[in-house]
Amino acid sequence: MPQQRLPRAGVAREGLREKGQFWTPDWVAEAMVGYVLSAGSDHVFDPAVGAGAFFRAAKVISRRLGLPVRLLGTEVFPDALTEAREQGLSEADLANVCITDFILNPPAGPFSGIVANPPYIRHHRLPATLKGHLKVLAKQVIGEPLDGRAGLHIFFLIRALERLAPGGRLAFIMPADTSEGVFAPALWRWIARHYRLDAVVTFEHDASPFPGVDTNALVYMLSKNSPQPSFPWVRCRVRGNALTDWTIGGFKNPEHGLTVLPRALDEALSTGLSRSPASRSTDIPLLNSYATVLRGIATGANEFFFLTRKRALELEIPSEFLIQAIGRTRDVSGDTISEDRLRELDGSGRPTLLLSLDSRALDGFPATVREYLRQGEAIGLPSRTLIASRRPWYKMETRLAPSYLFAYLGRRRARFVRNIAGIVPLTGFLCVYPRKTEPDYVEKLWHVLSHPDTVANLSLVGKSYGGGAIKVEPRALERLPLAPHVIAEVGLEAPATDEQLAAF
C-alpha cells in the first residue's frame, strides 16, 4: 500500500482532522494482526475500517499461518470503503462491514480478535451532544466518568474492550495520551482490573508509523485474560518485518531493530508508556515543590480575539479591554520575552493584544466593542465548541502573568522563557508560577529551570514527536525532576506545598 500523502494545510488537512483518518502502514498493521491471529481467532474485527489496512494485513497473515480468516468491521463513512476498494480489497472482503457508528450503535459481538487505528479526533472538535453520550458511556462501562479532554479514540478503545470475548486479543494503535493524558488514571484503573496488558510497542523517530503527523503513536496489545503485574515494552527502531515476526512468534527472540524490556505495570503507567523505564528516587526534587503550572489561555478563535496593535486601533477598542499576550512559540526568539521583543512583533504585524472581556451584558461595553462582538456573532463564533461553553460567549479566560513560560510543543527546542514583559500566553505555552514571588526566589528558580541538566530531564516527562518537538502537559511538567546540584549551588529552598500545608 502506498504511503498516505498528507495535505500540509487548508481544507484537505482540516478534513483529516475532522475525521481523524490516518492510514496505518502495512508493516505495523501486519504486526498488530499477527498478535491477534496467532492466538487462534478465526476473524478480525475492525471498528474503523477506513482504507482497509487491517483487512489487507489479515489476508497476508492468514496465508502465512495457513488459516482462514473472516473479515468483520464497521465504518461510519461510506466513502472510506471506496478508498479500500481502490487499495485492492474486493466486494467479498468488505461484505461484512456495517455502515454504522461503532460507539453509539455497536454490533453485539463478542469478538475474539479486534484491531484498529481509531479516529483521532480531539475533544474540542466533538459536538456537545456526542460528548454527552460519551460521558454516559464511560460511566456505564468503566464505572466513573472520564475527564472531558478525552478524545474520540479513547471511547473506541472502551467500546472495543467491552466487546472483547474471554481470552480474546485486541491491538490498537493510538497516541500516547491514551495512557498519559489527564483522563488516563481512571481509564487504566478499569483496564488493569479487567484485562491483561500483553505488550506495548513504541517507535523511534526513524520508524514512526505516521511521518509528518504530530502524534506519538503506540501500539497497545491487550487481552481479556487475568491481569499480570508486568509486560514486555518494545522500542521499534526500524521499519520492516521484525515486529511482525516477533508478534507471530509469541513475543520470543526479537530481531535486530527491536529492543524488548520487561516492565512493571505500575512503574510504566507512572512513568508513561511512551517513555523508557525510569527509576525515580524520592530524594530527587520535582518542580511542583517550587512552582505550579497552568496551560495558557484558550480563546476558541485566535483570529478574532487575538489582535495586532494596528487592528485594535482600527477597531477603536479601548485599552482597558486589551492585555499584552504572546501566541506562538516562534514569536519568542530566545529565552526571554521583553518589551523590546513585543515592539518587534508589533512592527512585523504579529498579534500581541488579547481582547479580554468580562461577563457584563453586551450593552455594558462601549459602542466599538459592541459592534465588534456583533461581527463575531455574525460569523457564528458563539456556536463554536469551546466558545459555546462560555457564559457569555465573549467572556475570556484569565491568567495572572506568569514569571516563566514553557514552550511545550514546537519545532524549536522545548524551553523555559523568562517573562519580564509581564504578558499572558495563549495555548502555545504553559504558565509556570513560582510558589514564592520574592525577586531573589524567582531569580534562583530561573537559574535552575534554564540549566541544561534540568532541560535534559524534560525527556523523562515529555512526549517526543520527532524533529525536535516535545510536548509536556501541565501535570507532567510539575513532575519534572530538577538538578539537585544546581538547587544546592544557588541555595534554593522549597516552600511548603499546598498538600503539606493542608496536612499541617
DAQUIKA-V155399 format. One record per residue. N is the residue number from 1. RES is the residue in three letters. OMEGA is omega as a letter, one per 20 degrees, with the letter a starting at -180 (none if undefined). Layout:
N_RES_OMEGA ; N_RES_OMEGA
This chain:
1_MET_r ; 2_PRO_r ; 3_GLN_r ; 4_GLN_r ; 5_ARG_a ; 6_LEU_r ; 7_PRO_a ; 8_ARG_a ; 9_ALA_r ; 10_GLY_a ; 11_VAL_a ; 12_ALA_r ; 13_ARG_r ; 14_GLU_r ; 15_GLY_r ; 16_LEU_a ; 17_ARG_a ; 18_GLU_a ; 19_LYS_a ; 20_GLY_a ; 21_GLN_r ; 22_PHE_a ; 23_TRP_r ; 24_THR_r ; 25_PRO_a ; 26_ASP_a ; 27_TRP_r ; 28_VAL_r ; 29_ALA_a ; 30_GLU_r ; 31_ALA_a ; 32_MET_r ; 33_VAL_r ; 34_GLY_r ; 35_TYR_a ; 36_VAL_a ; 37_LEU_a ; 38_SER_r ; 39_ALA_r ; 40_GLY_r ; 41_SER_r ; 42_ASP_a ; 43_HIS_r ; 44_VAL_r ; 45_PHE_r ; 46_ASP_a ; 47_PRO_r ; 48_ALA_a ; 49_VAL_r ; 50_GLY_a ; 51_ALA_r ; 52_GLY_a ; 53_ALA_a ; 54_PHE_r ; 55_PHE_r ; 56_ARG_r ; 57_ALA_a ; 58_ALA_r ; 59_LYS_r ; 60_VAL_a ; 61_ILE_r ; 62_SER_r ; 63_ARG_a ; 64_ARG_a ; 65_LEU_a ; 66_GLY_a ; 67_LEU_r ; 68_PRO_r ; 69_VAL_r ; 70_ARG_a ; 71_LEU_a ; 72_LEU_r ; 73_GLY_r ; 74_THR_r ; 75_GLU_a ; 76_VAL_a ; 77_PHE_a ; 78_PRO_a ; 79_ASP_r ; 80_ALA_r ; 81_LEU_r ; 82_THR_r ; 83_GLU_r ; 84_ALA_r ; 85_ARG_r ; 86_GLU_r ; 87_GLN_r ; 88_GLY_r ; 89_LEU_a ; 90_SER_r ; 91_GLU_r ; 92_ALA_r ; 93_ASP_a ; 94_LEU_a ; 95_ALA_a ; 96_ASN_r ; 97_VAL_r ; 98_CYS_r ; 99_ILE_a ; 100_THR_r ; 101_ASP_a ; 102_PHE_a ; 103_ILE_a ; 104_LEU_a ; 105_ASN_a ; 106_PRO_r ; 107_PRO_a ; 108_ALA_a ; 109_GLY_i ; 110_PRO_a ; 111_PHE_a ; 112_SER_r ; 113_GLY_a ; 114_ILE_r ; 115_VAL_a ; 116_ALA_r ; 117_ASN_a ; 118_PRO_r ; 119_PRO_a ; 120_TYR_r ; 121_ILE_a ; 122_ARG_a ; 123_HIS_a ; 124_HIS_r ; 125_ARG_a ; 126_LEU_r ; 127_PRO_a ; 128_ALA_a ; 129_THR_r ; 130_LEU_r ; 131_LYS_r ; 132_GLY_r ; 133_HIS_a ; 134_LEU_r ; 135_LYS_r ; 136_VAL_r ; 137_LEU_a ; 138_ALA_a ; 139_LYS_a ; 140_GLN_a ; 141_VAL_a ; 142_ILE_r ; 143_GLY_r ; 144_GLU_r ; 145_PRO_r ; 146_LEU_r ; 147_ASP_a ; 148_GLY_r ; 149_ARG_r ; 150_ALA_r ; 151_GLY_a ; 152_LEU_a ; 153_HIS_a ; 154_ILE_a ; 155_PHE_r ; 156_PHE_r ; 157_LEU_r ; 158_ILE_a ; 159_ARG_a ; 160_ALA_r ; 161_LEU_r ; 162_GLU_a ; 163_ARG_a ; 164_LEU_a ; 165_ALA_r ; 166_PRO_a ; 167_GLY_a ; 168_GLY_a ; 169_ARG_r ; 170_LEU_r ; 171_ALA_r ; 172_PHE_r ; 173_ILE_a ; 174_MET_r ; 175_PRO_a ; 176_ALA_a ; 177_ASP_r ; 178_THR_a ; 179_SER_a ; 180_GLU_r ; 181_GLY_a ; 182_VAL_r ; 183_PHE_a ; 184_ALA_a ; 185_PRO_r ; 186_ALA_r ; 187_LEU_a ; 188_TRP_r ; 189_ARG_r ; 190_TRP_a ; 191_ILE_a ; 192_ALA_r ; 193_ARG_a ; 194_HIS_a ; 195_TYR_r ; 196_ARG_r ; 197_LEU_a ; 198_ASP_r ; 199_ALA_r ; 200_VAL_r ; 201_VAL_r ; 202_THR_a ; 203_PHE_r ; 204_GLU_a ; 205_HIS_a ; 206_ASP_r ; 207_ALA_a ; 208_SER_r ; 209_PRO_a ; 210_PHE_r ; 211_PRO_a ; 212_GLY_r ; 213_VAL_a ; 214_ASP_r ; 215_THR_r ; 216_ASN_a ; 217_ALA_r ; 218_LEU_r ; 219_VAL_r ; 220_TYR_r ; 221_MET_a ; 222_LEU_r ; 223_SER_r ; 224_LYS_r ; 225_ASN_r ; 226_SER_r ; 227_PRO_r ; 228_GLN_a ; 229_PRO_a ; 230_SER_a ; 231_PHE_r ; 232_PRO_r ; 233_TRP_a ; 234_VAL_r ; 235_ARG_a ; 236_CYS_a ; 237_ARG_a ; 238_VAL_r ; 239_ARG_r ; 240_GLY_a ; 241_ASN_a ; 242_ALA_a ; 243_LEU_r ; 244_THR_r ; 245_ASP_a ; 246_TRP_a ; 247_THR_r ; 248_ILE_a ; 249_GLY_r ; 250_GLY_r ; 251_PHE_a ; 252_LYS_r ; 253_ASN_r ; 254_PRO_a ; 255_GLU_r ; 256_HIS_a ; 257_GLY_r ; 258_LEU_r ; 259_THR_a ; 260_VAL_a ; 261_LEU_r ; 262_PRO_a ; 263_ARG_r ; 264_ALA_a ; 265_LEU_a ; 266_ASP_r ; 267_GLU_a ; 268_ALA_r ; 269_LEU_r ; 270_SER_a ; 271_THR_a ; 272_GLY_a ; 273_LEU_r ; 274_SER_a ; 275_ARG_r ; 276_SER_r ; 277_PRO_a ; 278_ALA_r ; 279_SER_a ; 280_ARG_r ; 281_SER_r ; 282_THR_a ; 283_ASP_a ; 284_ILE_a ; 285_PRO_r ; 286_LEU_a ; 287_LEU_a ; 288_ASN_r ; 289_SER_a ; 290_TYR_a ; 291_ALA_r ; 292_THR_a ; 293_VAL_r ; 294_LEU_r ; 295_ARG_r ; 296_GLY_a ; 297_ILE_r ; 298_ALA_a ; 299_THR_a ; 300_GLY_r ; 301_ALA_a ; 302_ASN_a ; 303_GLU_r ; 304_PHE_a ; 305_PHE_a ; 306_PHE_a ; 307_LEU_r ; 308_THR_r ; 309_ARG_r ; 310_LYS_a ; 311_ARG_r ; 312_ALA_r ; 313_LEU_r ; 314_GLU_a ; 315_LEU_a ; 316_GLU_r ; 317_ILE_r ; 318_PRO_a ; 319_SER_a ; 320_GLU_a ; 321_PHE_a ; 322_LEU_r ; 323_ILE_a ; 324_GLN_a ; 325_ALA_r ; 326_ILE_a ; 327_GLY_a ; 328_ARG_a ; 329_THR_a ; 330_ARG_r ; 331_ASP_r ; 332_VAL_a ; 333_SER_a ; 334_GLY_a ; 335_ASP_r ; 336_THR_r ; 337_ILE_a ; 338_SER_r ; 339_GLU_r ; 340_ASP_a ; 341_ARG_r ; 342_LEU_r ; 343_ARG_r ; 344_GLU_r ; 345_LEU_r ; 346_ASP_a ; 347_GLY_a ; 348_SER_r ; 349_GLY_r ; 350_ARG_r ; 351_PRO_r ; 352_THR_a ; 353_LEU_r ; 354_LEU_r ; 355_LEU_a ; 356_SER_a ; 357_LEU_r ; 358_ASP_a ; 359_SER_r ; 360_ARG_r ; 361_ALA_a ; 362_LEU_a ; 363_ASP_r ; 364_GLY_a ; 365_PHE_r ; 366_PRO_a ; 367_ALA_a ; 368_THR_r ; 369_VAL_r ; 370_ARG_a ; 371_GLU_a ; 372_TYR_r ; 373_LEU_r ; 374_ARG_r ; 375_GLN_r ; 376_GLY_r ; 377_GLU_a ; 378_ALA_a ; 379_ILE_r ; 380_GLY_a ; 381_LEU_a ; 382_PRO_a ; 383_SER_r ; 384_ARG_a ; 385_THR_a ; 386_LEU_a ; 387_ILE_a ; 388_ALA_a ; 389_SER_a ; 390_ARG_r ; 391_ARG_i ; 392_PRO_a ; 393_TRP_a ; 394_TYR_r ; 395_LYS_a ; 396_MET_r ; 397_GLU_r ; 398_THR_r ; 399_ARG_r ; 400_LEU_r ; 401_ALA_a ; 402_PRO_r ; 403_SER_a ; 404_TYR_r ; 405_LEU_r ; 406_PHE_r ; 407_ALA_a ; 408_TYR_r ; 409_LEU_r ; 410_GLY_r ; 411_ARG_r ; 412_ARG_r ; 413_ARG_r ; 414_ALA_a ; 415_ARG_r ; 416_PHE_a ; 417_VAL_r ; 418_ARG_a ; 419_ASN_a ; 420_ILE_r ; 421_ALA_r ; 422_GLY_a ; 423_ILE_r ; 424_VAL_a ; 425_PRO_r ; 426_LEU_a ; 427_THR_r ; 428_GLY_a ; 429_PHE_r ; 430_LEU_r ; 431_CYS_r ; 432_VAL_a ; 433_TYR_r ; 434_PRO_r ; 435_ARG_r ; 436_LYS_a ; 437_THR_r ; 438_GLU_a ; 439_PRO_a ; 440_ASP_r ; 441_TYR_a ; 442_VAL_a ; 443_GLU_a ; 444_LYS_r ; 445_LEU_r ; 446_TRP_r ; 447_HIS_r ; 448_VAL_a ; 449_LEU_a ; 450_SER_a ; 451_HIS_a ; 452_PRO_a ; 453_ASP_r ; 454_THR_a ; 455_VAL_r ; 456_ALA_a ; 457_ASN_r ; 458_LEU_r ; 459_SER_a ; 460_LEU_a ; 461_VAL_a ; 462_GLY_r ; 463_LYS_a ; 464_SER_r ; 465_TYR_a ; 466_GLY_r ; 467_GLY_r ; 468_GLY_a ; 469_ALA_r ; 470_ILE_r ; 471_LYS_r ; 472_VAL_r ; 473_GLU_a ; 474_PRO_a ; 475_ARG_r ; 476_ALA_r ; 477_LEU_r ; 478_GLU_r ; 479_ARG_a ; 480_LEU_r ; 481_PRO_r ; 482_LEU_a ; 483_ALA_a ; 484_PRO_a ; 485_HIS_r ; 486_VAL_r ; 487_ILE_r ; 488_ALA_a ; 489_GLU_a ; 490_VAL_r ; 491_GLY_a ; 492_LEU_r ; 493_GLU_a ; 494_ALA_r ; 495_PRO_r ; 496_ALA_r ; 497_THR_r ; 498_ASP_a ; 499_GLU_r ; 500_GLN_r ; 501_LEU_r ; 502_ALA_r ; 503_ALA_r ; 504_PHE_none
